[in-house]
Amino acid sequence: VYKDDEHDLWIMGTLSPRPAGIEWDASEVRSLVAASQEVLWAPGYGIDVKANLFRQASLGIGYLRARKNPDGRSLKDVLSPDLHARWLQAKARYLPRDSGVERQRPIIAAQALFDAAVKQARLSDKPIVYPAMKDAIEQNGVKSTFPQVRVSMTSAQAKAALADVRRMQLDDEECLAATIDAVQTDIPQMVANANAWATGQVGNIRFAALQRRDAACSDALMKPGFSARYGLPDIQDSIAALWVSEARAALARNTSTVAFVPMQNLIGPDNYLDRLRAQGYT
């Protein structure tokens, strides 16, 4: 990415999960990082609760309670008969020895199922980029920038949000159903994505098959309707806007910048590259 001939931003799209046994020849990227002034990492968000330590501890306990079904119910009690039957089939294949998962909320059980299915497909989400770049960054004094949106909540907002999360059930069922669909039909696409990424065949990477699960199972605060209820910003849009802002600033001050961004942020509608193009970058 560039706006003139003297300022470049090199972007590498990362992918997770990937083949568990992959070996990455990072020498070319390491050399590029060593010759650059800054590395721009993927954006994220964090939550700041304006409360004393006692209140923060209480909120933590509330979160742990939110992981389990209300009133000690099991998945059989909270799922429709059809979905529970599908869950039992999937659990028998991927989580046969995990009895405790039956007391977890559907959205928590869904994540356990998804993780087990990914592992069985011999995929891995173990970080490989930062460990490969660490020495080049430190030895050459390259600046690292980690864009992060900080969301501030009062203790009352946080307490109300946790109570809301504990009461929510419909999104839970949708998440579990979408996850079962994903492990039954979309794991092969994840394997295909990983192989396409590893060989540089970006045109063969597809995320549409997993978008329903991602939308259904995302953190409650990442849903615009939920966050707006508590006077919070649209976190997804805020994260994208922050990364683009940091990328523009890095381009302006550095001769060379290297960025590592998840592939799903670089392809598809309203991706980071399109946002940069709209602001005059090539």
N, C-alpha and C positions, 0 to 999 in steps of 0.2 A: 504494500500500500504506500502511495506517496502523493505529495502535492507539488513537489518540485524535484529537481534532480539531485538535491543535496540531503534530503531527509527521507529515510526509508523505514517502514515498519514491516518486519517479516512475521507472518502469522503461521503457526503450526497448529492444525486441528488435531486435538487429542481424542481418544476414544476409550470408553470404559463401559462394560468389561471387554477384555481382549483375550486371545488365546493364552492360557495359563503359562505355557512354556516358551513364549515368544522371546527372542533375543534381538534387541534393537541396536543397530550400529549407529550410535549417536555422534560419531566423530564429526560429521559435516555440520550438524546443528551446534555442537559444542564449540567448534571453531567460529561459527557465526556469533554465538553468545560472547565469546572471548573478545571479539572485535567490536562489540556493541557497548553502548553506555547504560542500557537499562533493559530489564526483563519485566514484561507485564504479564501477570498471572491471571487466571480465571477469576471472575468476580464472585462474591458471595454476600451473605447478610448475617447480621447478628442482632440479638435482642438485648436491650438494656432495660432492666426493671428498676424504677426509682423507688426503692424500698430498703428498709434496714435489713440486717443479716437474718434476724428472726423471721421476717416476712418472706425473704427470699428462700429460706429453708422450707417454710410452709408451702410456698408455691412449688418447690421441687417435689414435695410429697404429693401435692395435688396432681402433678404431671404423672408420677408413677401410678397413681390410682387411675388416671385416664387411660393407662395402657391396658387395664383390665375391664371386662364388661361390668356394667352397673349391677349391684345387688348379687354379685357372685354367680351370675349366669354363665353358662357355657355357650359355645358356638351353636350347638344344637338348639338352644333356647332363643337365640337372636336372629338366626338365619332362616330364610324360607326353606321348606323341605327340599325343593329342587336344588337350590344352591348348596345346602348342607350335604346332599348326596354327591354333588360334584366335588365339594371340598374333601369329603372322605376318600374319594378316588385319588385325588391329587395328593393328599396327605400320605396315603398308603405308598405312593410311589416315591415321594421326595422327602417326607418327614415321618417315616414309619416308627421311629423310637421317641418322638417328641410328644409326650402326653401333656406337658404343661401348656402347650400352645392352645389347647382347647378352651382355656380360661381367658385367653387374650382377646382383645377387641379384634374384629375382623381386619381392620387396617394393619394391626401389628402382626397378625397371623399371615396376612398377605405378604408382608415384607419377608417373613421367615421362609415362606414357600418360594418366593422369587429368588432369594439368596441361595436356597438349596438347589433349585433347578439350574441356576447359573453355574454353580459349582459342579453339578453333575454333568453339565455340557462342557466341562473343562475350560471354562472361561474364568477370568480373574479381574478384580478391580484394584489389585495391588499397584501402588504408584510406581511408575518407571521414569517419568520425565524429570522431576526435581532431583532424585538421586543421581541421575546421569549428568545433570547440569551443575550440581552443587560446587564441585571443585573449580569449574571454569568461572563461575560467578565470584567465588571467594578469592581466587588467585588473581583475578583481573579487576577487582574492585567494582564489579558491575552492580548497579542499583537494582533492587527487586521491589516491585510495586504490587501490592495485593489489594485491589479495589474491594471495598466492603461497604455496603449500605448498613448503617446502624439504625435500628428501629427502637425508639424509646417508648416505654409503656409505664404508666403509673401502676402501683400495686393493685389498685381497684380495677384497672383495665385488664391486667394480667389475670387476676382472680376471676373476673367475669368471663374472660376468654377460655380459661381452663374449665370452668363450669359448663360453658357452651360446648366445648370439645367432648366432655364426659357425656353430655346429653345426646350428641349427634350419633345417629345410627344409619341413616340412609346412605350417606357418602361411604360409610364403612362397607356396606354390602356391595355398592357399586365398585369400590376398590377391589374387594376380594374377587368378585365376578370377573373384572377386567384382568386381574392377575392370573386367575385360572386360565382364561383365554390366552393370555400371553405365554404362559409356560407350555400350553398345549400346542399353540400354533406359531408363536413369534420367536421362540428360542432359535429355530433354524435361521431366521432373519438376523438375529443378533450374531450368530456364527458367521453368516455371509457378510454382515457389516464388518466384523473383525478381520476377516480375510481380505476384504476389499481395501480396508484401511491399511493393513500391513503391506499390501502390494501397490498402494498408491492409486487404486481405481476408485476415485472419489465418486464418479458418476454412478457406481453400483451401490452406494450406501443409501439405505432407506430407513427413516425413523417413523414414518406414518403408522406402521403396525403397532408401535409401542406408545403412540401419543395418547390413546384412550386411557391406558393404565397410568401414565404419568399424570394426566389431568385428574383422574379419579383419586389417585393416591398421594397427591402432593400435600406438603405441609399445609395445614388449615390456613396459616397466616399468608401463604402464597396465593390464596384464592382472593381475587379483588373484592368480592362481596363480603367475605368474612372479615378481611382486614378493614374495609371501609366502615363496618359496623362499630369498630372501636376507634375510629378516627385516624387510622393508619394509612400510609400511602400504598399505592399499587406496587408491591415489592418487585414483581417480575419486571415491570417497565422501568422501575427505578434502578434495578441492577444493570439492565441493558444500557440505559442512559449514562450511568456512572462509568461503565467500561468504555463507551465511545468517547466520553469526555476525557478520561485518562489517556486513551489512545491518541487523541488529538493533541493533548498537552505533551505527551512523549515525542510525537512526531515533530512538534515545534522546537523542542529544546535539544533533541538528539540527532546526530548524524545517522545513527542506526539503533533501532529498537527491535527486540524479539518478543513476540507474544505467544503464549500457549493458551488455547481456547478450545473447549469441547466442540466437536464437530457439529453437534445439533444447534449450536449458536451461529454457525457459519453457513448453513444451508437451510432451505425452506423459507417461508414467508417472514418478512420483517427481521431478517438476520442482521448480525453486526456489520457485515460487509455492505449490505444494502444501505444501512444507516450511514456508513462512511461515504458511500458513493453519493448519497443524497446531499451530503455537505461538501461536495466538490472534490473528493479524493478519488484517485485512480487505482 
